[in-house]
């Protein structure tokens, strides 16, 4: 029997997904698509489906965001066995807790983009004069985002060892028998930048709520260049977003309420969650982060903030970000529960019929200011302080940074406070090779799979390639991540 890799078995999902109706083009593992788009309206339907698939629980709908925070030291767990605690404990192996859903689902989305891109080229080759540029730009930008996320899950940091294994670069339809191997981290980043560069001039310079536009592309470029420590290009991209004035920072007065407002003024890229389409309800981000039992259910409140994070936020009792915090299950005074993805501590959601159907804020303008601050630090500390203070002022009683006091640790600390529960902390600590110390003693849990403190030398900071994937594609066995 022919072996079909998990990566390509994702294609079978297209025939059983409840979202089948949005696929006028069905991704295929053959060299010829069975159906083809004809108009930009067809392409829009596929983009709609792609955006919805990015809200799956295996991606931005929950797991990718939780992964970035559960492993970063700003969250901890009080009890094990409630779900996703393997992220926190690093209990990963090739044949258990590999979280292969990241691999299979993100590649499933990549195959959608590849199919759309090839179908657009086919229509154009047949003589169509219709304008597909926006959809091509969105697909290329989405593919770049997905490869950036994959290479950070499975590969080393760019400046750690860019010649080491990343993930397979797949940019076109493949035969069913194809078994692509892992590219290098450097090759992944080159593909990411090639996609972003090609996409940018095709995208609109307007606020396209819920979709990727020119400024979302630039924001992604800023993220990628920051991870490469190419600070000049990171700053250039970030400043173009900031100076466009298409998006504006939340004031201290409206910051808390922004979490119950879909598509706010900072929302450069936000994925919509609707009650009937992708609402994970009791398995949603909001439920994993709020206090146990708040809003019903027995397994809520899996994660809470660590003592080190609370000490950071406690630097200023007037910090506006306390407004999305509430007491956790340990006591009625420890403010460790996070309510960003519940809309507010009153569980109002963001205006929809259920409090769990809260949009996922993938890229906010606050992050871009913090990228600009970090990128400017080495060459222009005064500019770095200026950008940092735009976010630091959310702690009104803290002294503003100056060109003499601004530092990478100050910027990283502000990223921690501002971007809590948005999926960044672990990746920040890894790219900067900082030591992550975990608050294991809060609930008396046992953690045999990692030390209390780790840095990026620890092999389990990268996920394993699942054994099922290796069984289907034996060439990956020699490319398994070290230690698995």
C-alpha positions as CSV (number, residue, x, y, z in Angstrom):
1,X,0.0,0.0,0.0
2,X,1.3,3.4,-0.9
3,X,2.4,5.4,2.0
4,X,0.9,8.9,2.2
5,X,2.7,11.3,4.5
6,X,0.8,13.1,7.2
7,X,1.9,16.3,5.6
8,X,-0.1,15.4,2.4
9,X,-2.7,13.4,4.2
10,X,-3.8,16.9,5.3
11,X,-5.3,17.2,1.9
12,X,-7.9,14.6,2.8
13,X,-9.2,17.1,5.3
14,X,-10.6,19.1,2.4
15,X,-13.2,16.4,1.7
16,X,-14.4,16.2,5.3
17,X,-14.1,19.7,6.7
18,X,-17.3,21.5,7.5
19,X,-15.8,24.4,5.5
20,X,-15.8,22.5,2.2
21,X,-18.1,25.0,0.5
22,X,-15.5,27.7,0.5
23,X,-13.1,25.7,-1.7
24,X,-13.9,26.3,-5.3
25,X,-10.3,25.1,-5.9
26,X,-9.6,21.9,-4.1
27,X,-5.9,21.5,-3.2
28,X,-4.5,18.3,-4.7
29,X,-1.4,16.3,-4.6
30,X,-1.5,15.7,-8.3
31,X,0.2,17.8,-10.9
32,X,-3.1,19.0,-12.3
33,X,-5.9,20.7,-10.3
34,X,-9.3,19.1,-10.7
35,X,-10.9,22.5,-10.6
36,X,-9.8,26.0,-11.2
37,X,-10.7,29.5,-10.2
38,X,-12.1,31.7,-12.8
39,X,-12.7,35.1,-11.1
40,X,-11.3,37.2,-8.3
41,X,-14.5,36.3,-6.4
42,X,-13.4,32.7,-6.5
43,X,-10.1,33.6,-5.1
44,X,-11.7,35.6,-2.3
45,X,-13.7,32.6,-1.2
46,X,-10.5,30.6,-0.9
47,X,-8.8,33.4,1.1
48,X,-11.8,33.4,3.4
49,X,-11.4,29.7,3.9
50,X,-7.7,30.1,4.6
51,X,-8.3,32.7,7.2
52,X,-10.8,30.5,8.9
53,X,-8.4,27.5,8.9
54,X,-5.8,29.7,10.6
55,X,-8.2,29.9,13.5
56,X,-8.1,26.1,14.0
57,X,-7.2,24.9,17.5
58,X,-3.9,23.6,16.1
59,X,-2.9,27.0,15.0
60,X,-3.8,30.6,16.0
61,X,-7.1,29.5,17.4
62,X,-5.3,28.2,20.5
63,X,-2.3,26.0,20.5
64,X,0.3,28.2,18.7
65,X,-0.5,31.1,21.0
66,X,-0.5,29.0,24.1
67,X,2.8,27.4,23.0
68,X,4.5,30.8,22.8
69,X,3.5,31.7,26.3
70,X,3.4,28.4,28.2
71,X,7.1,27.8,27.4
72,X,8.3,31.3,28.0
73,X,8.3,31.6,31.8
74,X,5.5,34.2,32.2
75,X,2.9,31.5,32.7
76,X,2.8,28.6,35.0
77,X,0.4,25.8,36.0
78,X,-1.2,25.0,39.3
79,X,-2.2,21.4,38.4
80,X,-1.3,19.0,35.7
81,X,-3.6,17.0,33.4
82,X,-6.0,19.8,32.4
83,X,-4.7,20.1,28.8
84,X,-1.6,21.5,27.0
85,X,0.5,21.2,30.2
86,X,3.0,19.3,28.1
87,X,3.9,22.7,26.6
88,X,4.9,23.9,30.0
89,X,6.6,20.7,31.1
90,X,8.3,20.1,27.7
91,X,7.1,16.5,27.8
92,X,7.6,15.9,24.1
93,X,8.8,12.8,22.3
94,X,8.5,11.6,18.7
95,X,5.8,9.1,19.6
96,X,4.0,11.0,22.3
97,X,3.0,14.6,22.8
98,X,4.7,15.6,19.6
99,X,1.9,18.0,18.8
100,X,2.1,17.0,15.2
101,X,-1.1,19.0,14.6
102,X,1.2,22.0,14.2
103,X,3.0,20.3,11.3
104,X,-0.1,18.8,9.6
105,X,-2.4,21.7,10.0
106,X,0.0,24.5,9.0
107,X,1.1,22.5,6.0
108,X,-2.6,21.9,5.2
109,X,-2.9,25.7,5.1
110,X,0.3,26.1,3.0
111,X,-1.1,23.6,0.5
112,X,-4.2,25.8,0.2
113,X,-2.0,28.8,-0.6
114,X,0.1,26.9,-3.1
115,X,-3.0,25.7,-4.9
116,X,-4.4,29.2,-5.1
117,X,-1.1,30.7,-6.4
118,X,-0.8,28.0,-9.1
119,X,-4.4,28.4,-10.1
120,X,-4.0,32.2,-10.4
121,X,-1.0,31.6,-12.7
122,X,-3.0,29.1,-14.7
123,X,-5.8,31.6,-15.3
124,X,-3.4,34.3,-16.2
125,X,-1.6,32.0,-18.7
126,X,-4.9,31.3,-20.3
127,X,-5.3,35.0,-21.1
128,X,-7.4,36.3,-18.2
129,X,-7.0,40.1,-17.7
130,X,-8.8,40.0,-14.4
131,X,-6.9,41.5,-11.4
132,X,-5.9,38.8,-9.0
133,X,-3.0,40.7,-7.5
134,X,-4.5,41.3,-4.0
135,X,-5.2,37.6,-3.6
136,X,-1.8,36.6,-4.8
137,X,-0.3,39.0,-2.3
138,X,-2.4,37.7,0.6
139,X,-1.5,34.1,-0.3
140,X,2.2,34.8,-0.4
141,X,2.1,36.8,2.8
142,X,0.1,34.0,4.6
143,X,2.6,31.4,3.3
144,X,5.5,33.5,4.6
145,X,3.8,33.8,8.0
146,X,3.2,30.0,8.2
147,X,6.8,29.1,7.3
148,X,8.0,31.6,9.8
149,X,5.9,29.9,12.5
150,X,7.0,26.4,11.4
151,X,10.7,27.2,11.4
152,X,10.5,28.6,14.9
153,X,8.7,25.5,16.1
154,X,11.0,23.0,14.6
155,X,14.3,24.8,13.8
156,X,17.0,26.6,15.8
157,X,17.1,30.3,16.2
158,X,18.5,32.0,13.0
159,X,21.7,33.3,14.7
160,X,22.2,30.0,16.6
161,X,22.7,27.7,13.6
162,X,21.1,28.8,10.4
163,X,22.7,25.8,8.6
164,X,20.8,23.4,10.8
165,X,17.5,21.8,9.8
166,X,14.4,23.8,9.5
167,X,11.3,22.5,7.7
168,X,10.5,21.4,4.2
169,X,10.1,24.3,1.8
170,X,7.1,23.3,-0.3
171,X,6.0,26.0,-2.7
172,X,4.2,24.0,-5.4
173,X,1.9,21.0,-5.9
174,X,3.7,17.7,-5.4
175,X,3.2,14.2,-6.6
176,X,1.5,11.8,-4.2
177,X,4.8,9.9,-3.9
178,X,6.9,13.0,-3.1
179,X,8.7,12.9,0.2
180,X,10.4,16.3,0.7
181,X,13.1,16.6,3.3
182,X,13.9,19.4,5.6
183,X,15.5,22.6,4.2
184,X,17.9,24.5,6.4
185,X,16.8,27.4,8.6
186,X,18.6,29.8,6.3
187,X,16.7,28.4,3.3
188,X,13.4,28.8,5.1
189,X,14.2,32.4,5.9
190,X,15.2,33.1,2.3
191,X,11.8,31.6,1.2
192,X,9.9,33.7,3.8
193,X,11.6,36.9,2.7
194,X,11.1,36.1,-1.0
195,X,7.4,35.6,-0.4
196,X,7.1,38.8,1.6
197,X,9.1,40.8,-1.0
198,X,7.0,39.5,-3.9
199,X,3.7,40.1,-2.1
200,X,4.2,43.6,-0.8
201,X,3.6,45.6,-4.0
202,X,0.5,43.5,-4.7
203,X,-1.3,44.4,-1.5
204,X,-3.6,47.4,-0.6
205,X,-2.4,50.1,1.7
206,X,-5.8,50.3,3.4
207,X,-7.1,48.8,6.6
208,X,-8.5,45.5,5.4
209,X,-10.0,44.2,8.6
210,X,-9.5,40.5,9.0
211,X,-7.2,40.2,6.0
212,X,-3.5,40.6,5.2
213,X,-2.6,43.9,3.7
214,X,0.5,45.9,2.8
215,X,1.1,46.9,6.4
216,X,0.6,43.4,7.8
217,X,3.2,42.3,5.2
218,X,5.7,45.0,6.5
219,X,4.9,44.1,10.1
220,X,5.8,40.5,9.3
221,X,9.0,41.6,7.6
222,X,9.9,43.5,10.8
223,X,9.3,40.3,12.8
224,X,11.4,38.2,10.5
225,X,14.3,40.7,10.2
226,X,14.3,41.1,14.0
227,X,14.7,37.3,14.4
228,X,17.6,37.5,11.9
229,X,19.1,40.4,13.9
230,X,19.0,42.5,10.7
231,X,18.1,45.5,12.7
232,X,18.3,48.0,9.9
233,X,15.7,46.3,7.8
234,X,13.6,45.5,10.9
235,X,13.5,49.2,11.8
236,X,12.8,50.3,8.2
237,X,9.8,48.0,8.0
238,X,8.5,48.9,11.4
239,X,8.8,52.6,10.9
240,X,6.9,52.5,7.6
241,X,4.0,50.9,9.4
242,X,4.1,53.4,12.3
243,X,4.5,56.4,10.0
244,X,1.7,55.4,7.8
245,X,-0.8,56.4,10.5
246,X,-3.2,53.8,9.2
247,X,-3.2,52.3,12.7
248,X,-3.0,54.2,16.1
249,X,-2.0,53.1,19.5
250,X,-4.6,52.5,22.2
251,X,-4.5,55.2,24.8
252,X,-4.2,54.2,28.5
253,X,-7.9,55.0,28.8
254,X,-9.1,52.7,26.0
255,X,-6.5,49.9,26.3
256,X,-8.5,47.6,28.6
257,X,-11.7,48.1,26.5
258,X,-9.8,47.2,23.3
259,X,-10.0,43.6,24.3
260,X,-13.8,43.6,24.0
261,X,-13.6,45.4,20.7
262,X,-13.0,43.5,17.4
263,X,-10.7,45.1,14.9
264,X,-9.6,48.0,17.0
265,X,-7.2,50.8,16.0
266,X,-4.1,48.7,16.7
267,X,-5.3,45.6,14.7
268,X,-2.9,45.2,11.9
269,X,-3.9,41.6,11.4
270,X,-6.7,40.0,13.4
271,X,-8.4,36.7,12.8
272,X,-12.1,36.7,13.3
273,X,-13.7,34.1,15.5
274,X,-17.5,33.6,15.1
275,X,-19.7,31.6,17.4
276,X,-20.8,29.3,14.5
277,X,-17.4,29.2,12.9
278,X,-14.3,28.2,14.9
279,X,-15.5,29.1,18.4
280,X,-13.7,26.6,20.6
281,X,-16.0,27.5,23.6
282,X,-14.7,25.7,26.7
283,X,-11.5,24.8,24.8
284,X,-10.8,28.4,23.7
285,X,-7.8,30.6,24.6
286,X,-10.0,32.6,27.0
287,X,-11.0,29.5,28.9
288,X,-7.4,28.2,29.2
289,X,-6.2,31.6,30.7
290,X,-9.1,32.6,33.0
291,X,-9.6,31.4,36.6
292,X,-10.6,27.8,37.1
293,X,-14.4,27.5,37.2
294,X,-15.1,31.1,36.1
295,X,-17.8,30.8,33.5
296,X,-18.5,27.1,34.1
297,X,-16.6,24.0,33.4
298,X,-14.3,21.9,35.7
299,X,-11.0,22.1,33.8
300,X,-10.7,25.9,33.2
301,X,-7.9,27.9,34.5
302,X,-5.1,25.6,33.3
303,X,-2.6,28.5,33.1
304,X,-1.9,31.5,35.2
305,X,0.9,34.1,35.3
306,X,4.1,33.3,37.1
307,X,5.5,35.1,40.2
308,X,8.2,36.7,38.1
309,X,5.6,38.1,35.7
310,X,3.5,39.5,38.5
311,X,6.6,41.1,40.1
312,X,7.2,42.8,36.7
313,X,3.6,44.1,36.5
314,X,3.7,45.1,40.2
315,X,6.4,47.7,39.4
316,X,3.4,50.0,39.0
317,X,0.1,49.4,40.7
318,X,-1.4,51.9,38.2
319,X,-0.3,49.9,35.1
320,X,-3.4,49.9,32.9
321,X,-2.7,46.2,32.0
322,X,-3.9,45.2,35.4
323,X,-7.4,45.7,33.9
324,X,-7.3,42.4,32.1
325,X,-6.1,40.5,35.2
326,X,-8.1,38.9,38.0
327,X,-7.5,36.6,40.9
328,X,-6.6,33.1,40.1
329,X,-7.5,29.7,41.8
330,X,-4.7,29.9,44.3
331,X,-6.3,32.8,46.3
332,X,-8.6,35.8,46.0
333,X,-5.6,38.1,46.1
334,X,-3.1,36.6,43.6
335,X,-4.0,38.4,40.3
336,X,-2.7,35.7,38.0
337,X,-5.6,35.0,35.7
338,X,-5.6,36.6,32.2
339,X,-8.8,37.8,30.6
340,X,-7.6,39.2,27.3
341,X,-9.4,36.5,25.4
342,X,-12.5,36.7,27.5
343,X,-13.0,40.3,26.5
344,X,-12.9,41.5,30.1
345,X,-13.0,40.1,33.6
346,X,-16.8,40.2,33.3
347,X,-16.6,37.7,30.4
348,X,-18.3,40.0,27.9
349,X,-16.3,38.7,24.9
350,X,-16.0,41.1,22.1
351,X,-19.6,41.7,21.2
352,X,-20.6,38.3,19.9
353,X,-23.1,35.9,21.3
354,X,-20.5,33.9,23.2
355,X,-17.7,35.2,25.4
356,X,-15.3,32.6,24.0
357,X,-15.6,33.8,20.3
358,X,-13.0,36.5,20.7
359,X,-10.9,37.5,17.7
360,X,-7.3,36.5,17.7
361,X,-5.0,39.6,17.6
362,X,-2.1,38.3,15.6
363,X,-0.3,41.5,15.0
364,X,-0.9,44.7,17.0
365,X,0.7,48.1,16.5
366,X,2.1,48.0,20.1
367,X,4.4,45.1,19.0
368,X,5.6,47.2,16.0
369,X,6.7,50.0,18.3
370,X,8.5,47.5,20.5
371,X,10.2,46.0,17.4
372,X,11.3,49.5,16.3
373,X,12.7,50.2,19.8
374,X,14.7,47.0,19.8
375,X,15.9,47.5,16.2
376,X,17.0,51.1,16.9
377,X,18.8,50.3,20.2
378,X,22.3,49.6,18.9
379,X,22.6,52.7,16.6
380,X,20.2,55.3,18.0
381,X,19.3,54.8,21.7
382,X,17.3,58.0,21.8
383,X,15.0,56.7,19.1
384,X,14.8,53.4,20.8
385,X,13.8,55.1,24.1
386,X,11.2,57.2,22.1
387,X,9.5,54.1,20.6
388,X,9.7,52.2,23.9
389,X,8.1,55.0,25.9
390,X,5.0,55.0,23.7
391,X,4.3,51.6,25.3
392,X,6.1,52.0,28.6
393,X,3.6,54.8,29.4
394,X,1.0,52.2,30.1
395,X,2.9,52.1,33.5
396,X,2.3,55.8,34.3
397,X,4.4,55.8,37.5
398,X,7.5,54.3,35.9
399,X,10.2,56.7,34.8
400,X,10.4,57.1,31.0
401,X,13.4,55.4,29.3
402,X,16.2,57.7,28.1
403,X,19.1,57.2,25.7
404,X,21.2,56.5,28.8
405,X,18.8,54.0,30.5
406,X,17.2,52.1,27.6
407,X,18.4,48.5,27.3
408,X,17.4,45.2,25.7
409,X,16.3,44.0,29.0
410,X,14.0,47.0,29.5
411,X,12.5,46.4,26.0
412,X,12.1,42.7,26.6
413,X,10.4,43.4,29.9
414,X,8.0,45.7,28.2
415,X,7.3,43.1,25.5
416,X,6.4,40.7,28.4
417,X,3.9,43.1,30.0
418,X,2.3,44.3,26.8
419,X,2.2,41.1,24.8
420,X,1.3,38.6,27.6
421,X,-0.8,35.7,26.3
422,X,-0.3,36.7,22.7
423,X,2.2,34.0,21.9
424,X,5.5,35.8,21.9
425,X,7.4,35.3,25.1
426,X,9.1,31.9,24.4
427,X,10.2,32.9,20.9
428,X,11.6,36.2,22.3
429,X,13.6,34.4,24.9
430,X,14.9,31.8,22.4
431,X,15.9,34.4,19.7
432,X,17.8,36.4,22.3
433,X,19.2,33.3,24.1
434,X,17.9,34.4,27.4
435,X,17.5,32.0,30.4
436,X,13.9,30.9,31.0
437,X,13.2,30.1,34.7
438,X,9.9,28.4,35.5
439,X,7.6,28.9,38.5
440,X,7.1,25.1,39.1
441,X,6.6,25.3,42.8
442,X,3.4,27.3,42.8
443,X,1.2,24.2,42.6
444,X,3.8,21.6,43.6
445,X,3.8,19.9,40.2
446,X,6.4,17.4,39.1
447,X,8.5,18.3,36.0
448,X,10.9,15.5,35.0
449,X,11.4,16.5,31.4
450,X,13.3,19.8,31.9
451,X,15.3,21.7,34.4
452,X,13.8,24.6,36.3
453,X,15.9,26.9,34.1
454,X,16.7,26.4,30.5
455,X,18.0,28.3,27.5
456,X,18.1,27.5,23.8
457,X,20.8,24.8,24.2
458,X,18.1,22.6,25.7
459,X,17.1,20.3,22.8
460,X,13.4,20.3,23.7
461,X,13.1,24.0,22.8
462,X,12.3,22.5,19.4
463,X,9.5,20.1,18.8
464,X,10.2,16.6,17.4
465,X,9.2,15.4,14.0
466,X,6.4,12.9,14.9
467,X,7.2,9.2,14.5
468,X,4.1,8.8,12.3
469,X,5.6,11.4,9.9
470,X,9.0,9.6,9.9
471,X,7.3,6.2,9.3
472,X,5.6,7.7,6.2
473,X,8.7,9.6,5.1
474,X,11.7,7.6,6.2
475,X,14.2,10.2,5.0
476,X,13.2,12.4,7.9
477,X,14.6,9.9,10.4
478,X,18.2,11.2,9.7
479,X,16.9,14.7,10.1
480,X,15.1,14.3,13.4
481,X,15.9,17.0,16.0
482,X,18.7,16.2,18.4
483,X,17.7,14.4,21.5
484,X,14.5,12.7,20.1
